[in-house]
């Protein structure tokens, strides 16, 4: 059974940091591109970060570049999103996604809530 389980969300003050985790099971994690997305109130789902398979190249939109860092640990079947200098507009539900370049796999987690507020 394929599972992606996010954790690490919570309430943090503006300027603070959080590290989200995405624990994978039921598929070959090391063969999947891992990404993070979020859904914020009143907005479409937004892509935040992506890490490739072999070279672990990373990519970010300008909105989070320099503040968010994606990483992966294939030995632990886990992807991470380090978020620094958080802002109230970062509040939302954060999701991880696993995709296989061949298009034969596309999995989503259930999400974890992040709230940035004083």
Sine and cosine of phi, psi and omega as CSV:
sin_phi,cos_phi,sin_psi,cos_psi,sin_omega,cos_omega
0.00,0.00,0.82,-0.58,0.00,-1.00
-0.96,0.26,0.73,-0.68,0.06,-1.00
-0.61,-0.80,0.65,-0.76,0.21,-0.98
-0.79,-0.61,0.86,-0.52,-0.06,-1.00
-0.85,-0.53,0.92,-0.39,0.04,-1.00
-1.00,0.08,0.50,-0.87,0.09,-1.00
-0.44,-0.90,0.19,-0.98,0.05,-1.00
0.98,-0.21,-0.08,1.00,0.05,-1.00
-0.95,0.31,0.13,-0.99,0.02,-1.00
0.36,-0.93,-0.28,-0.96,0.00,-1.00
-0.99,-0.16,0.77,-0.64,0.00,-1.00
-0.64,-0.77,0.51,-0.86,0.02,-1.00
-0.98,0.19,0.44,-0.90,0.08,-1.00
-0.80,0.59,0.67,-0.74,-0.06,-1.00
1.00,0.02,-0.16,0.99,-0.02,-1.00
-0.99,0.12,-0.06,-1.00,-0.06,-1.00
-0.75,-0.66,0.45,-0.89,0.14,-0.99
-0.60,-0.80,0.48,-0.88,0.11,-0.99
-0.85,-0.53,0.91,-0.43,0.05,-1.00
-1.00,-0.02,0.54,-0.84,0.07,-1.00
-0.85,-0.53,0.49,-0.87,0.05,-1.00
-0.72,-0.69,0.97,-0.24,-0.03,-1.00
-1.00,-0.03,0.82,-0.58,-0.07,-1.00
-0.95,-0.32,0.53,-0.85,0.09,-1.00
-0.42,-0.91,0.39,-0.92,0.07,-1.00
1.00,0.04,0.05,1.00,0.06,-1.00
-0.43,-0.90,0.16,-0.99,-0.06,-1.00
-0.99,0.13,1.00,0.03,-0.13,-0.99
-0.81,0.59,-0.67,0.74,-0.10,-0.99
-0.92,0.39,-0.24,0.97,0.00,-1.00
-0.99,-0.15,0.18,0.98,-0.04,-1.00
-0.87,-0.49,0.66,-0.75,0.21,-0.98
-0.95,0.32,0.71,-0.71,0.01,-1.00
-0.94,-0.35,0.66,-0.75,-0.02,-1.00
-0.67,-0.74,0.35,-0.94,0.13,-0.99
-0.85,-0.53,0.60,-0.80,0.05,-1.00
-0.71,-0.70,0.22,-0.98,0.14,-0.99
-0.57,-0.82,0.41,-0.91,0.12,-0.99
-0.84,-0.54,0.88,-0.47,0.00,-1.00
-0.95,-0.32,0.42,-0.91,-0.06,-1.00
-0.82,0.57,0.80,-0.60,0.08,-1.00
0.98,0.17,0.10,0.99,-0.03,-1.00
-0.81,-0.59,0.33,-0.94,0.11,-0.99
-0.94,0.34,0.30,-0.95,0.10,-1.00
-0.88,0.48,0.71,-0.70,-0.12,-0.99
-0.89,-0.46,0.75,-0.66,0.09,-1.00
-0.98,0.22,0.68,-0.74,-0.09,-1.00
-0.90,-0.44,-0.61,0.80,-0.12,-0.99
-0.24,-0.97,0.42,-0.91,0.02,-1.00
-0.53,-0.85,0.63,-0.78,0.06,-1.00
-0.76,-0.65,0.74,-0.68,-0.09,-1.00
-0.98,0.19,-0.04,-1.00,-0.16,-0.99
-1.00,0.07,-0.90,0.43,-0.15,-0.99
-1.00,0.09,-0.77,0.64,-0.08,-1.00
-0.99,0.10,-0.22,0.97,-0.06,-1.00
0.83,0.56,0.58,0.82,0.14,-0.99
-0.90,0.43,0.57,-0.82,-0.02,-1.00
-0.87,-0.49,0.38,-0.92,-0.03,-1.00
-0.51,-0.86,0.60,-0.80,-0.06,-1.00
-0.60,-0.80,0.46,-0.89,0.18,-0.98
-0.98,0.22,0.32,-0.95,-0.03,-1.00
-0.87,0.49,-0.46,0.89,-0.08,-1.00
-0.90,0.44,-0.41,0.91,-0.03,-1.00
-0.82,-0.57,-0.08,1.00,-0.04,-1.00
-0.86,0.50,0.74,-0.67,-0.03,-1.00
1.00,-0.03,-0.29,0.96,0.03,-1.00
-0.94,-0.34,-0.56,0.83,-0.06,-1.00
-0.94,-0.34,0.59,-0.81,0.05,-1.00
-0.70,-0.71,0.82,-0.58,0.05,-1.00
-0.99,-0.14,0.58,-0.82,0.08,-1.00
-0.52,-0.86,0.16,-0.99,0.03,-1.00
-0.57,-0.82,0.49,-0.87,0.09,-1.00
-0.79,-0.61,0.99,-0.16,-0.08,-1.00
-0.92,0.39,-0.46,0.89,0.03,-1.00
-0.92,0.39,-0.47,0.88,-0.01,-1.00
-0.97,-0.25,0.02,1.00,-0.03,-1.00
0.80,0.60,0.70,0.71,-0.10,-1.00
-0.67,-0.74,0.66,-0.75,0.14,-0.99
-0.93,-0.37,0.43,-0.90,-0.08,-1.00
-0.75,-0.66,0.42,-0.91,0.17,-0.99
-0.71,-0.70,0.95,-0.31,0.08,-1.00
-1.00,0.05,0.83,-0.56,-0.05,-1.00
-0.86,-0.51,0.87,-0.50,-0.01,-1.00
-0.89,-0.46,0.30,-0.95,0.02,-1.00
0.75,0.66,0.80,0.61,-0.06,-1.00
-0.93,0.37,0.54,-0.84,-0.04,-1.00
-0.85,-0.53,0.38,-0.93,0.02,-1.00
-0.82,0.57,-0.53,0.85,-0.01,-1.00
-0.96,0.28,-0.08,1.00,0.11,-0.99
-0.99,0.12,-0.11,0.99,0.02,-1.00
-0.87,0.49,0.72,-0.69,0.01,-1.00
0.25,-0.97,-0.11,-0.99,0.07,-1.00
-0.98,-0.18,0.79,-0.61,-0.08,-1.00
-0.96,-0.27,0.74,-0.68,-0.06,-1.00
-0.83,-0.56,0.58,-0.81,0.20,-0.98
-0.97,-0.25,0.41,-0.91,-0.06,-1.00
-0.64,-0.77,0.66,-0.76,0.07,-1.00
-0.89,-0.46,0.82,-0.57,0.00,-1.00
-0.76,-0.65,0.61,-0.80,0.04,-1.00
-0.98,-0.21,0.75,-0.67,-0.07,-1.00
-0.82,0.57,-0.46,0.89,0.02,-1.00
-0.96,0.28,-0.18,0.98,-0.01,-1.00
1.00,0.10,0.15,0.99,-0.06,-1.00
-1.00,-0.03,0.01,1.00,0.04,-1.00
-0.47,-0.88,0.70,-0.71,0.02,-1.00
-0.45,-0.89,0.97,-0.26,-0.13,-0.99
-0.83,-0.56,0.55,-0.84,0.02,-1.00
-0.81,-0.58,0.53,-0.85,0.16,-0.99
-1.00,0.09,0.01,-1.00,-0.07,-1.00
-1.00,0.02,-0.23,0.97,0.06,-1.00
0.99,-0.13,0.44,-0.90,0.09,-1.00
-0.69,-0.73,0.66,-0.75,-0.09,-1.00
-0.99,0.12,0.74,-0.67,0.14,-0.99
-0.87,-0.50,0.80,-0.60,0.03,-1.00
-0.82,-0.57,0.84,-0.55,0.01,-1.00
-0.93,-0.36,0.94,-0.34,-0.08,-1.00
-0.35,-0.94,0.53,-0.85,0.08,-1.00
-1.00,-0.04,0.00,0.00,0.00,0.00
